[in-house]
Structures are given as structure tokens and as C-alpha cells.
Amino acid sequence: MWNGIIEKYKDFYDIKDGEAVVTLNEGNTPLIPAENISNILGDIKLYLKYEGLNTTGSFKDRGMTMAVSKAVEAGSRAIICASTGNTSAAAAAYAAKAGIKCFVLIPNNKIALGKLAQAILYGAEIIPVDGNFDDALRIVREIAEEGKVTLVNSVNPYRLLGQRSGAYEVCDQLEGKVDYLSIPVGNAGNISAYWAGFKDYYAAKKIDKLPVMLGFQAEGAAPIVENRVFDEPETIATAIRIGNPASWDKAVAARDESKGLIDKVTDDEILQAQKLLASKEGVFVEPASAASLAGVIKLSKKGYFEKDKNVVCVLTGNGLKDPSVVSPEKELKVYSVKIEDIKAIIDKTLGSDQDG
Amino acid sequence: MWNGIIEKYKDFYDIKDGEAVVTLNEGNTPLIPAENISNILGDIKLYLKYEGLNTTGSFKDRGMTMAVSKAVEAGSRAIICASTGNTSAAAAAYAAKAGIKCFVLIPNNKIALGKLAQAILYGAEIIPVDGNFDDALRIVREIAEEGKVTLVNSVNPYRLLGQRSGAYEVCDQLEGKVDYLSIPVGNAGNISAYWAGFKDYYAAKKIDKLPVMLGFQAEGAAPIVENRVFDEPETIATAIRIGNPASWDKAVAARDESKGLIDKVTDDEILQAQKLLASKEGVFVEPASAASLAGVIKLSKKGYFEKDKNVVCVLTGNGLKDPSVVSPEKELKVYSVKIEDIKAIIDKTLGSDQDG
């Protein structure tokens, strides 16, 4: 029975017998072979690490199990974070499981409905502040310094330790044969954590080569790509709409040490990739997640990849977090319950080569 | 590497070498020990089989991998279903993966936004009909009889075969020690499939006792409980708002053979159970899923359970499918970015026993 990442990867996590472990059985997410998109691209073997199937719907659960376990072990009665969505959901859920309080500071604009609904139902105290994400992050850091409440944003070092498990799993699932790892870059913690995880596995001789790291930011929130802070980051991909990433230096190091790259993709490319994932592979992700595939498509068109290499796209969050981008409100014609009407639609759609 | 339920449980599925297998790596969902709710109830050991972590967000994926694989093997170019939501999402996703068309007939009322968004993005043709679920089901059955398109509603026998894997997994995860299995009942396919799955495992000597089956319908859609068709079924739990279940007889047999029961719970009990799952266990489910826990709570209060037995609640779908019930639109006060304001909120929430 799978009991979460801390138990599974205990050789890599310094948790002693009797220490608190707060888990929602996170991790163990599928690695889905994307045969249809691979055929379209023609050069690579694409795999989708579908992190939307963690318990709260995003990769954040991997870090939160570590951060909240350590907070409980240290005697904390509350955790706090600034969040545009996924972090708040994960923090609130793990606090609920642990029986401690959770405070979530949110920027007062453009929060995806599904994400806020989660934190509220999990029982967190939501505090909207009149500012952007970076303002909220500054406040929670200052408050946490007093020691009353534990900060669980990704500057909490346990978060990134937990997130390394994503890399361990990908290596286990592909038996070490990961050639490229493509990942969305927002606050830049996840690309840093994956790279550290791959290095852990390499040092432990569980893999005999390290993958090339490919990070992708949204064009309107591309501080690392353009090497400047974005004061007003803007993108439809809310989970990576961050102008001044906390793990900036680590992400640059991951890029350089792996001989990879961090590039940007447009909102349009992101939405195209999101649609391709759903309509060709049956996988529904939130827009930010699709940045990893959008980037791979961009590189594939340029002839970047060697033939037949294994490319893993990390799909960070579930599409159900943010269904608003799909616009299902469009007018659908309502048909009477006459069979003939329905048959006519089917025949028209399947085309004239269908003979009774 | 987990490659879906057909590969994992090939001893139980009659798929020959070379036959088509259309999979989204469904199954392998966590069984989460619900220590907090167990402590509140005081009598049982509660486990949550969180089926919301299947690839399209519900248990329907287990049956759809079988149904679509067999449709493709038979040369079908399209599948069709009537659906209030979860079935349409699963059908559309597996059709996308298989590269065939999917037609979804929906009743023209009260469809959860998240569910329809999925089917649309996966590329299905959505056909709203002027009638209820039972009208839609009657039409698709009639159309499928002509043989052009394959019906993938639960009357498709492969659906229930696939869904048996939920029972196999629960047995594997609890090493056979499942005393009670609690499950929401709508179209009644899933309770029938679980019971058949347990009997498969018993016949194969993988378990040495069968669990007691506990099914729960919503009060406003309780045809099996009241032994009458509901012409106008009504409940907030849209996924089980069904007045004339397709697998009625099988569900009654599962109940009677296992010496279990099928009872009803109110919408209020369902919403209370949904909130308890989120706020005590960090697990967010759609309302229909919470019917299984609502029923267990009802029975626990009556002293139904023997002490310390393992009770598994099947949580059929992800809460993100239907976040509207959470009402996060309530007015949240926006705070200025002054640290003092935020500290005051935290101190007030944590109470006076927190001494700086």
C-alpha cells in the first residue's frame, strides 16, 4: 500500500522513527506515454508526469507533506503562506489533516475559483491583501520570523526537499532513462527541486546519467528568461504568474549544470498545448502545466531534440482547478428527443464514408 | 510502472495479446486512512478510496478503459453515451486517446460546469436533449442498436467488468481485510461491479471473506430504497440524481447476497459529510461521493457497526468537478498590506493562549 512520499523515499528523507508524518498519500502519480503527440511531433518519445493527480490536485502536495510534518514535529499550531492558488489548497488540506490552523494570504485579483474553493472547504482562514503575490509573500515572511506560525511557502526548505520526490518517481517509472525533463517555471522551486532530486539519484547510483532540464515561463511573466524582475507579471497561466521568483538562483544553476535552457512561451502557445493534451491524450491540465508541453513543441519545431529521446513533461496541476478557460458557456443547441435528429448529427459528424 | 487496470489485473480480464488497450493509466488510486473521522465516530477504522484521482477525476475511468478498448478492437469509429457528467468526461477522454469520435447526450439542465468543460476540451460532440437522464439513455440505446456507434453507458457490460478493479485494489491495499464497503448508488453499476469484483477475488482465493455492501442513495433520488421509479429525481448530488437505475436488480442482489443494506441520506447529510472530509481529512470530493460517508455516519450513530472493523468509503469523484457547492463567492474583506492588521487576525484566530 502506498503511504505517501516520505515513507516511500525514506532513504532520502531524514525522518526518524516516531517523528510526525502528515500525509495525504501524495505522489505515485502516473507517467502517461503520449503516443499521439509523439507521432505528431515525430522526433521524440513524450511522457506526461500528471501531477494533477496528487490529492489536492497539484505537485504542491509533495512539498507540503514534508513542510507540515516538520511544523507539527516542531510544535507549531499554525502554518501560513502567500498563494495564488495551488499552494493554498495544499497547505489548507495538510493543516486540516494535522489538526492545525492555516492562514492563506492571497493577492486580491484573478484567483482561480476552483483553487480558492478548496482552501475554504479545507477550513483555512483566507486573508485577501491589497497587493500582488510578491507583497503577500513579503508579509508572510515577516510574520513567520516571529516564530508563532510556520511559513510553508517554497522558501521553507522542506518544501523543495519533498518536491524532489517527483524526480525520484520519474526515474523509477522510466528505469532511469530520462533524457529531457520539461517543467513550467513560476516561483522556480519545482525546477530546482527536480534537479536536486536527479542529483540525489545520481549520487546514490540509482541512475547513470542526468537529464537535461528545460524550464518554461510565460511570456508576460518571464523574469529568468529576460533576467529582470517583472513588476506587473501577466499571463493566463495563473500558477506561474510571478515576477520575482524565490528560487531564481537555484533555477539558473539547474539550467546551467544540466546544459539545459529556460525559455518563454506565449499564452496562445500555452492554450494550444492545453487543448492538444486534452484532445489527443485525454489529459486535462491547468494552463500553467501546459507551458511544459508548449515549450517542447517550440523546441521540436526548431529541431532541438536528438531523435527518439525520452522527454518528460511535468504537468503540474489538474485542469479542473481552472475550468474557466474552456468557456463551456457557449450556446449549445438543445435538440428535441426525436431519434432522427440525433442520428442526423451523428451521420454528419462521421462523414459520408459511413454506409449504414 | 503502472500502466492501467487492464495490464495490472490481466488475470481477470480476457484481453488477448495484440488486442487494443486504450488506457489513461487509470486506477492505482490511494486508500487514505481517515484517522480524524475515525476518532470522531469512535467505533470503526475508516478508509477513503479516493477515486477522484483517476485521470479524468472519477471512478468511471476504470470501466471506460475496458469499454473503449473493446470498441476499438471491434472496429468502431465512434462511441456514444448519455451522461450527467462523469461518464461524458471519461468517454470523451478515452475516445480522444483512441482517436475516435465521442457523442455525448446530456439532459438540458443542471450539469456541473467542471464536468462539461472536460468533455468539450477532450473534443466530444455534446448534444443537449430536451428531457431528463432517462430520456437521453433511451435514445442512445436505440441509436447504438443500429451498430454504427458503440454505447458506453454502464449497460455496456465491459464498463462493469473494468469497474471491478476498484474492488481488487481495495483488497490488495488492505490485504483482504475489508469488513464493510460503503458506496454511493446512482445508476447502481458501481455497487454491482464492486460486489462482482469481491466475488472474483474470493473465488480466486485472494481473500478469505467477503465484505458487507452498504449502498447509499440521495433522499430525493432513492428508487431502490423505496422500491419505486422516481420520475423527477432531485438532489444536489448530481452524479447520483437518477430515478430508474440501469443496474437495479444487480444492486439488490449485491445487497442481499452480502447481507448489507441500501439506505438513503439527505442532501444536508451529504453536504455535512463533504465538509467533514475536507476539513478533517484534507480530501475534497464531489457531493455524490460524500453520500458513502454520510451513510456510514448515519449507521454509526445507530450503533450498526461491530467495534474496530475496517470500513472503506468509495469516494467516486473529485470535488473540483463541482466546486459551485462551496460558494467561495462570499464577501471576503480585503486587508491593506500593513503587517499589524494581519497579525491581529492571526492572534484573534489562535486565541489568547498564544503568548508571543
Interface residues (C-beta under 8 A of the other chain):
Chain A: M1 W2 L24 N25 N28 P30 L31 I32 N36 Y50 L53 N54 T55 T56 G57 R77 A78 I80 A92 A93 Y94 A95 A96 K97 G99 K101 F103 L105 N108 L113 G114 L116 A117 Q118 I120 L121 Y122 G123 E125 I126 I127 P128 V129 D130 G131 D135 I139 E142 I143 E146 K148 V149 D172 Q173 L174 Q274 K275 A278 S279 K280 E281 G282 V283 F284 N318 G319 L320 K321 P323 V326 P328 L332 K333 V334 Y335 S336 V337 I339 I342 K343 I345 I346 T349 L350 Q354 G356
Chain B: M1 W2 L24 N25 N28 P30 L31 I32 N36 Y50 L53 N54 T55 T56 G57 R77 A78 I80 A92 A93 Y94 A95 A96 K97 G99 K101 F103 L105 N108 L113 G114 L116 A117 Q118 I120 L121 Y122 G123 E125 I126 I127 P128 V129 D130 G131 D135 I139 E142 I143 E146 K148 V149 D172 Q173 L174 Q274 K275 A278 S279 K280 E281 G282 V283 F284 N318 G319 L320 K321 P323 V326 P328 L332 K333 V334 Y335 S336 V337 I339 I342 K343 I345 I346 T349 L350 Q354 G356
